[in-house]
Every structure is written in C-alpha cells, then in structure tokens.
Amino acid sequence: MVARTDPSALRWLIGAELSRYRRDVPMSLSELATASGIGKPKLGHMESGRYQQFPDDIGTVLRACGAAEPAIDRLTSLATRSDAKTWWAPWANVMPDWFKTYVGLEGLAEGAFVFESMVIPGLLQTEEYAQALTIGTGFVRPDHAERFVSFRQTRARRLTEDEPLTLHAVIGEAALRLRVNGDQTRRDQLAHLVTMSELPNVTVQVVRPEDGPHAAGAIGKFVVLEFGKVRPIAYTELLDGAMYVQDPDSVRTYSMVAENLRQVALSPADSRAMIRELAGLA
C-alpha cells in the first residue's frame, strides 16, 4: 500500500510498464494492435499515460505480449487506484510541469536512493534552509517562494508517515559546508540532518574528496526510485527540465553507480559523526 496517490503519476508508471513489455517481445505498436485488437492510437495513449488505462485493456495488452498472470494482476491493481485525488494539487501553480511528474512518482515509491553533491536533498531540508535556497537560486518567483517552501515541508512528511519512504541519501561534503543564509541556518540544517539520519527508514552518507573518485563524478544529482509493483526508474534534473530513465539496462547502470557511492562514502555512523561536528554538536 502506498502512502500517497497521484493519478497522473500512476498512469505514467503503468504506461512505462506497458511500453517495456511490448519492447521486450519485441513488437511495434502496429503489431500489438493486430495481436490485441486495440487500435494503435489508443495503445499509444495507454503507453504515454495521457488518459486513464482500464484494467481490462491492460490485461488484453499484457496477454498479447505474453506476460504472466502475476504481472497482469500487479498492473491491473494499480489501475484501480488511478481515480484518486492528486495530493500536491494545492501547490500546482508553484511547481514546473516537469517536476510534478517526479513528485507524483516519489509519493508512490517505496524506496529512493538520492545523490546530491552541492545541496542537502529536498526531503531532508529545514524550512529556513529551503526558503533561503529557494530565494537564492531565483528559479521560483518571489511571491511564490513561501508557498513553494510549504510544499517542500509537506513533501518531507513522506519520511515520517505511517508507511514512510525508505530513503538512502549520499551527500557531497560541499553541501554540508555550503553557506545558506548565514552560519546559523547551516548549523540548524545540519542538526536536522543528524536527527533525520537517526530514523530507521533514513540512511545518510557523506562522500568527501579524500575518499577518492566515484562513478557519479560525471553525472551529478540523480535519484533511483523503487516501487512495490513496477520496476524502478532513475531520474536526473537538467537546468530547466528533467530526464526520466525507464530502460532496464540504463536504470541498472544508475543502480550500479548508487552502489559504488555507498561503498566509497563514509559509513552512516562516521557520516553522522562528521555532520554532528560541523553542526557544533560534537
């Protein structure tokens, strides 16, 4: 059971899975239309997630692709939840469209690996840090900044809900030392990071220059999201957009980079000790 529901993100996930099954066969949309009896335009819409996919149609498509019954049951059960209300709707006008998809997917995920080299990950930010960072970057209109911070704080509750997200964050040392709105805001942020790292579902590691090279050196920020009923995806942000990685081989590469970071970075205990020292808590 997921903690939050977003119908557009559910449709996106279902569509990505349908596309994967078709490509694994492999089949073109035209060939699948012949095999399933569903028109090519409708199949295209089902894969794009533009409109709601119905359980019967999902089952027909997957059977035409040779999928096993457990896989069919898994996806059709997701489709029955696609009429729920979007949880982030109150903040829709302060978020770019490309980020709405990610937020919806994050709300549906059971686990996430996050790598951030320059700032503290959004789910682990304090209100003051988030506000200073939002204003400082200039990507959010000044009159929207306060509401955007409110959205971030609501989003962060994903870590403390009854069925919380399992988060593993690897953070570059530079993010711990970044001066955001003065030293007190930074120290308060680091103290909060220590507190969050003590939650049973949150793991924080710090990667330092002296720890040596790692596989994420040429990638920058990225996220791998794990789901209970669909395969994982990877996500990385661009300057004015985002890239969603769905191909299993490509996602596997991001997962390998994540594992490399876990090995190179300080252990969770040593990372917590370092953060405590920088926060003046040691």
C-alpha positions as protocol buffer text, in pm:
chain_id: "A"
residue {
  index: 1
  type: MET
  ca { x: 0 y: 0 z: 0 }
}
residue {
  index: 2
  type: VAL
  ca { x: 139 y: 343 z: -95 }
}
residue {
  index: 3
  type: ALA
  ca { x: 128 y: 648 z: 128 }
}
residue {
  index: 4
  type: ARG
  ca { x: 21 y: 897 z: -138 }
}
residue {
  index: 5
  type: THR
  ca { x: -159 y: 870 z: -467 }
}
residue {
  index: 6
  type: ASP
  ca { x: -123 y: 1076 z: -782 }
}
residue {
  index: 7
  type: PRO
  ca { x: -336 y: 960 z: -1079 }
}
residue {
  index: 8
  type: SER
  ca { x: -110 y: 1120 z: -1341 }
}
residue {
  index: 9
  type: ALA
  ca { x: 198 y: 950 z: -1193 }
}
residue {
  index: 10
  type: LEU
  ca { x: 12 y: 618 z: -1175 }
}
residue {
  index: 11
  type: ARG
  ca { x: -82 y: 646 z: -1540 }
}
residue {
  index: 12
  type: TRP
  ca { x: 280 y: 732 z: -1624 }
}
residue {
  index: 13
  type: LEU
  ca { x: 408 y: 426 z: -1437 }
}
residue {
  index: 14
  type: ILE
  ca { x: 153 y: 193 z: -1594 }
}
residue {
  index: 15
  type: GLY
  ca { x: 230 y: 332 z: -1939 }
}
residue {
  index: 16
  type: ALA
  ca { x: 604 y: 285 z: -1888 }
}
residue {
  index: 17
  type: GLU
  ca { x: 546 y: -78 z: -1789 }
}
residue {
  index: 18
  type: LEU
  ca { x: 322 y: -145 z: -2090 }
}
residue {
  index: 19
  type: SER
  ca { x: 587 y: 1 z: -2319 }
}
residue {
  index: 20
  type: ARG
  ca { x: 856 y: -216 z: -2159 }
}
residue {
  index: 21
  type: TYR
  ca { x: 657 y: -535 z: -2206 }
}
residue {
  index: 22
  type: ARG
  ca { x: 590 y: -451 z: -2571 }
}
residue {
  index: 23
  type: ARG
  ca { x: 954 y: -370 z: -2641 }
}
residue {
  index: 24
  type: ASP
  ca { x: 1073 y: -683 z: -2464 }
}
residue {
  index: 25
  type: VAL
  ca { x: 876 y: -907 z: -2703 }
}
residue {
  index: 26
  type: PRO
  ca { x: 960 y: -708 z: -2927 }
}
residue {
  index: 27
  type: MET
  ca { x: 656 y: -567 z: -3107 }
}
residue {
  index: 28
  type: SER
  ca { x: 573 y: -244 z: -3285 }
}
residue {
  index: 29
  type: LEU
  ca { x: 253 y: -62 z: -3189 }
}
residue {
  index: 30
  type: SER
  ca { x: 102 y: -175 z: -3518 }
}
residue {
  index: 31
  type: GLU
  ca { x: 184 y: -539 z: -3444 }
}
residue {
  index: 32
  type: LEU
  ca { x: 44 y: -508 z: -3093 }
}
residue {
  index: 33
  type: ALA
  ca { x: -274 y: -351 z: -3232 }
}
residue {
  index: 34
  type: THR
  ca { x: -323 y: -656 z: -3454 }
}
residue {
  index: 35
  type: ALA
  ca { x: -247 y: -901 z: -3172 }
}
residue {
  index: 36
  type: SER
  ca { x: -463 y: -731 z: -2911 }
}
residue {
  index: 37
  type: GLY
  ca { x: -749 y: -593 z: -3117 }
}
residue {
  index: 38
  type: ILE
  ca { x: -696 y: -248 z: -2961 }
}
residue {
  index: 39
  type: GLY
  ca { x: -639 y: 41 z: -3201 }
}
residue {
  index: 40
  type: LYS
  ca { x: -288 y: 181 z: -3244 }
}
residue {
  index: 41
  type: PRO
  ca { x: -385 y: 537 z: -3132 }
}
residue {
  index: 42
  type: LYS
  ca { x: -539 y: 402 z: -2810 }
}
residue {
  index: 43
  type: LEU
  ca { x: -231 y: 188 z: -2745 }
}
residue {
  index: 44
  type: GLY
  ca { x: -14 y: 496 z: -2788 }
}
residue {
  index: 45
  type: HIS
  ca { x: -225 y: 685 z: -2535 }
}
residue {
  index: 46
  type: MET
  ca { x: -207 y: 394 z: -2294 }
}
residue {
  index: 47
  type: GLU
  ca { x: 173 y: 393 z: -2310 }
}
residue {
  index: 48
  type: SER
  ca { x: 201 y: 770 z: -2275 }
}
residue {
  index: 49
  type: GLY
  ca { x: -28 y: 771 z: -1973 }
}
residue {
  index: 50
  type: ARG
  ca { x: -221 y: 1061 z: -2122 }
}
residue {
  index: 51
  type: TYR
  ca { x: -555 y: 906 z: -2032 }
}
residue {
  index: 52
  type: GLN
  ca { x: -669 y: 653 z: -1773 }
}
residue {
  index: 53
  type: GLN
  ca { x: -587 y: 294 z: -1861 }
}
residue {
  index: 54
  type: PHE
  ca { x: -864 y: 47 z: -1780 }
}
residue {
  index: 55
  type: PRO
  ca { x: -788 y: -291 z: -1618 }
}
residue {
  index: 56
  type: ASP
  ca { x: -948 y: -494 z: -1897 }
}
residue {
  index: 57
  type: ASP
  ca { x: -741 y: -316 z: -2163 }
}
residue {
  index: 58
  type: ILE
  ca { x: -424 y: -358 z: -1959 }
}
residue {
  index: 59
  type: GLY
  ca { x: -489 y: -730 z: -1928 }
}
residue {
  index: 60
  type: THR
  ca { x: -554 y: -763 z: -2302 }
}
residue {
  index: 61
  type: VAL
  ca { x: -230 y: -583 z: -2390 }
}
residue {
  index: 62
  type: LEU
  ca { x: -16 y: -779 z: -2147 }
}
residue {
  index: 63
  type: ARG
  ca { x: -157 y: -1113 z: -2258 }
}
residue {
  index: 64
  type: ALA
  ca { x: -82 y: -1019 z: -2618 }
}
residue {
  index: 65
  type: CYS
  ca { x: 277 y: -955 z: -2504 }
}
residue {
  index: 66
  type: GLY
  ca { x: 295 y: -1293 z: -2333 }
}
residue {
  index: 67
  type: ALA
  ca { x: 306 y: -1158 z: -1978 }
}
residue {
  index: 68
  type: ALA
  ca { x: 242 y: -1391 z: -1685 }
}
residue {
  index: 69
  type: GLU
  ca { x: -77 y: -1362 z: -1483 }
}
residue {
  index: 70
  type: PRO
  ca { x: 100 y: -1225 z: -1170 }
}
residue {
  index: 71
  type: ALA
  ca { x: 234 y: -934 z: -1379 }
}
residue {
  index: 72
  type: ILE
  ca { x: -114 y: -872 z: -1518 }
}
residue {
  index: 73
  type: ASP
  ca { x: -268 y: -874 z: -1169 }
}
residue {
  index: 74
  type: ARG
  ca { x: 5 y: -638 z: -1047 }
}
residue {
  index: 75
  type: LEU
  ca { x: -63 y: -372 z: -1310 }
}
residue {
  index: 76
  type: THR
  ca { x: -440 y: -400 z: -1318 }
}
residue {
  index: 77
  type: SER
  ca { x: -449 y: -350 z: -940 }
}
residue {
  index: 78
  type: LEU
  ca { x: -258 y: -24 z: -987 }
}
residue {
  index: 79
  type: ALA
  ca { x: -512 y: 96 z: -1244 }
}
residue {
  index: 80
  type: THR
  ca { x: -795 y: 68 z: -993 }
}
residue {
  index: 81
  type: ARG
  ca { x: -636 y: 348 z: -786 }
}
residue {
  index: 82
  type: SER
  ca { x: -597 y: 598 z: -1070 }
}
residue {
  index: 83
  type: ASP
  ca { x: -909 y: 796 z: -985 }
}
residue {
  index: 84
  type: ALA
  ca { x: -774 y: 927 z: -652 }
}
residue {
  index: 85
  type: LYS
  ca { x: -706 y: 1294 z: -584 }
}
residue {
  index: 86
  type: THR
  ca { x: -362 y: 1437 z: -658 }
}
residue {
  index: 87
  type: TRP
  ca { x: -206 y: 1517 z: -318 }
}
residue {
  index: 88
  type: TRP
  ca { x: 8 y: 1807 z: -444 }
}
residue {
  index: 89
  type: ALA
  ca { x: -281 y: 1987 z: -618 }
}
residue {
  index: 90
  type: PRO
  ca { x: -281 y: 2287 z: -376 }
}
residue {
  index: 91
  type: TRP
  ca { x: 72 y: 2374 z: -493 }
}
residue {
  index: 92
  type: ALA
  ca { x: 29 y: 2303 z: -865 }
}
residue {
  index: 93
  type: ASN
  ca { x: 80 y: 2665 z: -969 }
}
residue {
  index: 94
  type: VAL
  ca { x: 420 y: 2699 z: -798 }
}
residue {
  index: 95
  type: MET
  ca { x: 577 y: 2385 z: -949 }
}
residue {
  index: 96
  type: PRO
  ca { x: 713 y: 2347 z: -1303 }
}
residue {
  index: 97
  type: ASP
  ca { x: 530 y: 2080 z: -1504 }
}
residue {
  index: 98
  type: TRP
  ca { x: 836 y: 1858 z: -1537 }
}
residue {
  index: 99
  type: PHE
  ca { x: 871 y: 1842 z: -1157 }
}
residue {
  index: 100
  type: LYS
  ca { x: 508 y: 1745 z: -1097 }
}
residue {
  index: 101
  type: THR
  ca { x: 567 y: 1404 z: -1251 }
}
residue {
  index: 102
  type: TYR
  ca { x: 864 y: 1340 z: -1024 }
}
residue {
  index: 103
  type: VAL
  ca { x: 678 y: 1446 z: -710 }
}
residue {
  index: 104
  type: GLY
  ca { x: 394 y: 1213 z: -801 }
}
residue {
  index: 105
  type: LEU
  ca { x: 634 y: 924 z: -858 }
}
residue {
  index: 106
  type: GLU
  ca { x: 815 y: 995 z: -532 }
}
residue {
  index: 107
  type: GLY
  ca { x: 484 y: 979 z: -347 }
}
residue {
  index: 108
  type: LEU
  ca { x: 417 y: 635 z: -496 }
}
residue {
  index: 109
  type: ALA
  ca { x: 766 y: 495 z: -436 }
}
residue {
  index: 110
  type: GLU
  ca { x: 859 y: 262 z: -152 }
}
residue {
  index: 111
  type: GLY
  ca { x: 1229 y: 345 z: -160 }
}
residue {
  index: 112
  type: ALA
  ca { x: 1461 y: 610 z: -300 }
}
residue {
  index: 113
  type: PHE
  ca { x: 1835 y: 649 z: -344 }
}
residue {
  index: 114
  type: VAL
  ca { x: 1938 y: 1014 z: -379 }
}
residue {
  index: 115
  type: PHE
  ca { x: 2278 y: 1160 z: -463 }
}
residue {
  index: 116
  type: GLU
  ca { x: 2331 y: 1534 z: -414 }
}
residue {
  index: 117
  type: SER
  ca { x: 2674 y: 1689 z: -444 }
}
residue {
  index: 118
  type: MET
  ca { x: 2608 y: 2058 z: -369 }
}
residue {
  index: 119
  type: VAL
  ca { x: 2292 y: 2096 z: -155 }
}
residue {
  index: 120
  type: ILE
  ca { x: 2103 y: 1896 z: 107 }
}
residue {
  index: 121
  type: PRO
  ca { x: 1834 y: 1679 z: -59 }
}
residue {
  index: 122
  type: GLY
  ca { x: 1488 y: 1837 z: -55 }
}
residue {
  index: 123
  type: LEU
  ca { x: 1329 y: 1573 z: 166 }
}
residue {
  index: 124
  type: LEU
  ca { x: 1586 y: 1647 z: 438 }
}
residue {
  index: 125
  type: GLN
  ca { x: 1575 y: 2029 z: 432 }
}
residue {
  index: 126
  type: THR
  ca { x: 1459 y: 2254 z: 716 }
}
residue {
  index: 127
  type: GLU
  ca { x: 1206 y: 2526 z: 644 }
}
residue {
  index: 128
  type: GLU
  ca { x: 1464 y: 2807 z: 683 }
}
residue {
  index: 129
  type: TYR
  ca { x: 1719 y: 2629 z: 463 }
}
residue {
  index: 130
  type: ALA
  ca { x: 1457 y: 2554 z: 196 }
}
residue {
  index: 131
  type: GLN
  ca { x: 1336 y: 2915 z: 194 }
}
residue {
  index: 132
  type: ALA
  ca { x: 1687 y: 3060 z: 167 }
}
residue {
  index: 133
  type: LEU
  ca { x: 1780 y: 2812 z: -104 }
}
residue {
  index: 134
  type: THR
  ca { x: 1459 y: 2881 z: -299 }
}
residue {
  index: 135
  type: ILE
  ca { x: 1510 y: 3257 z: -290 }
}
residue {
  index: 136
  type: GLY
  ca { x: 1883 y: 3229 z: -359 }
}
residue {
  index: 137
  type: THR
  ca { x: 1850 y: 3018 z: -673 }
}
residue {
  index: 138
  type: GLY
  ca { x: 1598 y: 3254 z: -834 }
}
residue {
  index: 139
  type: PHE
  ca { x: 1404 y: 2976 z: -1008 }
}
residue {
  index: 140
  type: VAL
  ca { x: 1088 y: 3047 z: -809 }
}
residue {
  index: 141
  type: ARG
  ca { x: 904 y: 3379 z: -826 }
}
residue {
  index: 142
  type: PRO
  ca { x: 947 y: 3581 z: -501 }
}
residue {
  index: 143
  type: ASP
  ca { x: 570 y: 3584 z: -443 }
}
residue {
  index: 144
  type: HIS
  ca { x: 565 y: 3203 z: -479 }
}
residue {
  index: 145
  type: ALA
  ca { x: 863 y: 3131 z: -255 }
}
residue {
  index: 146
  type: GLU
  ca { x: 668 y: 3092 z: 70 }
}
residue {
  index: 147
  type: ARG
  ca { x: 414 y: 2853 z: -86 }
}
residue {
  index: 148
  type: PHE
  ca { x: 691 y: 2653 z: -251 }
}
residue {
  index: 149
  type: VAL
  ca { x: 859 y: 2610 z: 88 }
}
residue {
  index: 150
  type: SER
  ca { x: 524 y: 2497 z: 231 }
}
residue {
  index: 151
  type: PHE
  ca { x: 505 y: 2237 z: -45 }
}
residue {
  index: 152
  type: ARG
  ca { x: 856 y: 2114 z: 37 }
}
residue {
  index: 153
  type: GLN
  ca { x: 771 y: 2073 z: 402 }
}
residue {
  index: 154
  type: THR
  ca { x: 455 y: 1877 z: 320 }
}
residue {
  index: 155
  type: ARG
  ca { x: 657 y: 1663 z: 79 }
}
residue {
  index: 156
  type: ALA
  ca { x: 913 y: 1592 z: 353 }
}
residue {
  index: 157
  type: ARG
  ca { x: 644 y: 1431 z: 569 }
}
residue {
  index: 158
  type: ARG
  ca { x: 677 y: 1134 z: 334 }
}
residue {
  index: 159
  type: LEU
  ca { x: 962 y: 1025 z: 564 }
}
residue {
  index: 160
  type: THR
  ca { x: 756 y: 1023 z: 882 }
}
residue {
  index: 161
  type: GLU
  ca { x: 418 y: 891 z: 766 }
}
residue {
  index: 162
  type: ASP
  ca { x: 275 y: 560 z: 888 }
}
residue {
  index: 163
  type: GLU
  ca { x: 415 y: 390 z: 577 }
}
residue {
  index: 164
  type: PRO
  ca { x: 722 y: 606 z: 518 }
}
residue {
  index: 165
  type: LEU
  ca { x: 954 y: 620 z: 222 }
}
residue {
  index: 166
  type: THR
  ca { x: 1283 y: 437 z: 275 }
}
residue {
  index: 167
  type: LEU
  ca { x: 1550 y: 692 z: 184 }
}
residue {
  index: 168
  type: HIS
  ca { x: 1922 y: 640 z: 128 }
}
residue {
  index: 169
  type: ALA
  ca { x: 2098 y: 970 z: 64 }
}
residue {
  index: 170
  type: VAL
  ca { x: 2462 y: 1019 z: -30 }
}
residue {
  index: 171
  type: ILE
  ca { x: 2561 y: 1383 z: 6 }
}
residue {
  index: 172
  type: GLY
  ca { x: 2878 y: 1556 z: -110 }
}
residue {
  index: 173
  type: GLU
  ca { x: 3083 y: 1727 z: 162 }
}
residue {
  index: 174
  type: ALA
  ca { x: 3045 y: 2058 z: -23 }
}
residue {
  index: 175
  type: ALA
  ca { x: 2670 y: 2050 z: 52 }
}
residue {
  index: 176
  type: LEU
  ca { x: 2744 y: 2036 z: 426 }
}
residue {
  index: 177
  type: ARG
  ca { x: 2968 y: 2340 z: 402 }
}
residue {
  index: 178
  type: LEU
  ca { x: 2752 y: 2550 z: 170 }
}
residue {
  index: 179
  type: ARG
  ca { x: 2669 y: 2880 z: 339 }
}
residue {
  index: 180
  type: VAL
  ca { x: 2294 y: 2930 z: 307 }
}
residue {
  index: 181
  type: ASN
  ca { x: 2153 y: 3243 z: 474 }
}
residue {
  index: 182
  type: GLY
  ca { x: 2433 y: 3255 z: 732 }
}
residue {
  index: 183
  type: ASP
  ca { x: 2602 y: 3005 z: 960 }
}
residue {
  index: 184
  type: GLN
  ca { x: 2306 y: 2956 z: 1195 }
}
residue {
  index: 185
  type: THR
  ca { x: 2079 y: 2835 z: 917 }
}
residue {
  index: 186
  type: ARG
  ca { x: 2351 y: 2597 z: 804 }
}
residue {
  index: 187
  type: ARG
  ca { x: 2411 y: 2463 z: 1156 }
}
residue {
  index: 188
  type: ASP
  ca { x: 2037 y: 2420 z: 1215 }
}
residue {
  index: 189
  type: GLN
  ca { x: 2013 y: 2233 z: 886 }
}
residue {
  index: 190
  type: LEU
  ca { x: 2297 y: 2003 z: 981 }
}
residue {
  index: 191
  type: ALA
  ca { x: 2142 y: 1935 z: 1322 }
}
residue {
  index: 192
  type: HIS
  ca { x: 1816 y: 1845 z: 1146 }
}
residue {
  index: 193
  type: LEU
  ca { x: 2010 y: 1616 z: 912 }
}
residue {
  index: 194
  type: VAL
  ca { x: 2154 y: 1434 z: 1214 }
}
residue {
  index: 195
  type: THR
  ca { x: 1805 y: 1389 z: 1359 }
}
residue {
  index: 196
  type: MET
  ca { x: 1664 y: 1259 z: 1030 }
}
residue {
  index: 197
  type: SER
  ca { x: 1956 y: 1018 z: 986 }
}
residue {
  index: 198
  type: GLU
  ca { x: 1853 y: 850 z: 1312 }
}
residue {
  index: 199
  type: LEU
  ca { x: 1515 y: 747 z: 1170 }
}
residue {
  index: 200
  type: PRO
  ca { x: 1501 y: 374 z: 1094 }
}
residue {
  index: 201
  type: ASN
  ca { x: 1397 y: 440 z: 734 }
}
residue {
  index: 202
  type: VAL
  ca { x: 1663 y: 706 z: 658 }
}
residue {
  index: 203
  type: THR
  ca { x: 2031 y: 642 z: 583 }
}
residue {
  index: 204
  type: VAL
  ca { x: 2271 y: 932 z: 524 }
}
residue {
  index: 205
  type: GLN
  ca { x: 2626 y: 900 z: 397 }
}
residue {
  index: 206
  type: VAL
  ca { x: 2879 y: 1172 z: 318 }
}
residue {
  index: 207
  type: VAL
  ca { x: 3127 y: 1144 z: 32 }
}
residue {
  index: 208
  type: ARG
  ca { x: 3444 y: 1356 z: 62 }
}
residue {
  index: 209
  type: PRO
  ca { x: 3713 y: 1447 z: -193 }
}
residue {
  index: 210
  type: GLU
  ca { x: 3968 y: 1247 z: 6 }
}
residue {
  index: 211
  type: ASP
  ca { x: 3750 y: 937 z: -31 }
}
residue {
  index: 212
  type: GLY
  ca { x: 3866 y: 921 z: -392 }
}
residue {
  index: 213
  type: PRO
  ca { x: 3688 y: 910 z: -728 }
}
residue {
  index: 214
  type: HIS
  ca { x: 3344 y: 761 z: -766 }
}
residue {
  index: 215
  type: ALA
  ca { x: 3114 y: 666 z: -1052 }
}
residue {
  index: 216
  type: ALA
  ca { x: 2884 y: 969 z: -1008 }
}
residue {
  index: 217
  type: GLY
  ca { x: 3158 y: 1219 z: -1086 }
}
residue {
  index: 218
  type: ALA
  ca { x: 3026 y: 1287 z: -1436 }
}
residue {
  index: 219
  type: ILE
  ca { x: 2655 y: 1253 z: -1351 }
}
residue {
  index: 220
  type: GLY
  ca { x: 2573 y: 1499 z: -1074 }
}
residue {
  index: 221
  type: LYS
  ca { x: 2241 y: 1476 z: -891 }
}
residue {
  index: 222
  type: PHE
  ca { x: 2030 y: 1168 z: -959 }
}
residue {
  index: 223
  type: VAL
  ca { x: 1759 y: 957 z: -796 }
}
residue {
  index: 224
  type: VAL
  ca { x: 1665 y: 590 z: -825 }
}
residue {
  index: 225
  type: LEU
  ca { x: 1304 y: 523 z: -722 }
}
residue {
  index: 226
  type: GLU
  ca { x: 1191 y: 174 z: -618 }
}
residue {
  index: 227
  type: PHE
  ca { x: 826 y: 67 z: -639 }
}
residue {
  index: 228
  type: GLY
  ca { x: 640 y: -229 z: -499 }
}
residue {
  index: 229
  type: LYS
  ca { x: 450 y: -323 z: -817 }
}
residue {
  index: 230
  type: VAL
  ca { x: 653 y: -181 z: -1106 }
}
residue {
  index: 231
  type: ARG
  ca { x: 1018 y: -179 z: -1197 }
}
residue {
  index: 232
  type: PRO
  ca { x: 1248 y: 101 z: -1073 }
}
residue {
  index: 233
  type: ILE
  ca { x: 1318 y: 419 z: -1263 }
}
residue {
  index: 234
  type: ALA
  ca { x: 1600 y: 673 z: -1247 }
}
residue {
  index: 235
  type: TYR
  ca { x: 1563 y: 1049 z: -1253 }
}
residue {
  index: 236
  type: THR
  ca { x: 1806 y: 1332 z: -1309 }
}
residue {
  index: 237
  type: GLU
  ca { x: 1746 y: 1705 z: -1333 }
}
residue {
  index: 238
  type: LEU
  ca { x: 1855 y: 1938 z: -1610 }
}
residue {
  index: 239
  type: LEU
  ca { x: 1873 y: 2317 z: -1584 }
}
residue {
  index: 240
  type: ASP
  ca { x: 1513 y: 2364 z: -1697 }
}
residue {
  index: 241
  type: GLY
  ca { x: 1372 y: 2014 z: -1704 }
}
residue {
  index: 242
  type: ALA
  ca { x: 1430 y: 1652 z: -1611 }
}
residue {
  index: 243
  type: MET
  ca { x: 1513 y: 1316 z: -1763 }
}
residue {
  index: 244
  type: TYR
  ca { x: 1325 y: 1000 z: -1662 }
}
residue {
  index: 245
  type: VAL
  ca { x: 1519 y: 681 z: -1729 }
}
residue {
  index: 246
  type: GLN
  ca { x: 1299 y: 375 z: -1784 }
}
residue {
  index: 247
  type: ASP
  ca { x: 1511 y: 134 z: -1990 }
}
residue {
  index: 248
  type: PRO
  ca { x: 1605 y: -155 z: -1756 }
}
residue {
  index: 249
  type: ASP
  ca { x: 1970 y: -160 z: -1864 }
}
residue {
  index: 250
  type: SER
  ca { x: 2006 y: 215 z: -1813 }
}
residue {
  index: 251
  type: VAL
  ca { x: 1833 y: 200 z: -1475 }
}
residue {
  index: 252
  type: ARG
  ca { x: 2067 y: -83 z: -1379 }
}
residue {
  index: 253
  type: THR
  ca { x: 2361 y: 144 z: -1460 }
}
residue {
  index: 254
  type: TYR
  ca { x: 2230 y: 411 z: -1223 }
}
residue {
  index: 255
  type: SER
  ca { x: 2180 y: 145 z: -956 }
}
residue {
  index: 256
  type: MET
  ca { x: 2542 y: 37 z: -1001 }
}
residue {
  index: 257
  type: VAL
  ca { x: 2654 y: 398 z: -958 }
}
residue {
  index: 258
  type: ALA
  ca { x: 2444 y: 417 z: -641 }
}
residue {
  index: 259
  type: GLU
  ca { x: 2613 y: 105 z: -505 }
}
residue {
  index: 260
  type: ASN
  ca { x: 2956 y: 249 z: -588 }
}
residue {
  index: 261
  type: LEU
  ca { x: 2869 y: 565 z: -394 }
}
residue {
  index: 262
  type: ARG
  ca { x: 2760 y: 357 z: -93 }
}
residue {
  index: 263
  type: GLN
  ca { x: 3098 y: 184 z: -98 }
}
residue {
  index: 264
  type: VAL
  ca { x: 3311 y: 498 z: -146 }
}
residue {
  index: 265
  type: ALA
  ca { x: 3131 y: 727 z: 101 }
}
residue {
  index: 266
  type: LEU
  ca { x: 3184 y: 732 z: 476 }
}
residue {
  index: 267
  type: SER
  ca { x: 2978 y: 479 z: 669 }
}
residue {
  index: 268
  type: PRO
  ca { x: 2645 y: 603 z: 808 }
}
residue {
  index: 269
  type: ALA
  ca { x: 2792 y: 619 z: 1161 }
}
residue {
  index: 270
  type: ASP
  ca { x: 3105 y: 808 z: 1053 }
}
residue {
  index: 271
  type: SER
  ca { x: 2892 y: 1037 z: 835 }
}
residue {
  index: 272
  type: ARG
  ca { x: 2666 y: 1121 z: 1130 }
}
residue {
  index: 273
  type: ALA
  ca { x: 2971 y: 1196 z: 1345 }
}
residue {
  index: 274
  type: MET
  ca { x: 3110 y: 1429 z: 1079 }
}
residue {
  index: 275
  type: ILE
  ca { x: 2778 y: 1612 z: 1041 }
}
residue {
  index: 276
  type: ARG
  ca { x: 2749 y: 1648 z: 1417 }
}
residue {
  index: 277
  type: GLU
  ca { x: 3095 y: 1803 z: 1431 }
}
residue {
  index: 278
  type: LEU
  ca { x: 3018 y: 2051 z: 1153 }
}
residue {
  index: 279
  type: ALA
  ca { x: 2691 y: 2141 z: 1328 }
}
residue {
  index: 280
  type: GLY
  ca { x: 2876 y: 2210 z: 1652 }
}
residue {
  index: 281
  type: LEU
  ca { x: 2706 y: 1918 z: 1829 }
}
residue {
  index: 282
  type: ALA
  ca { x: 3013 y: 1704 z: 1888 }
}
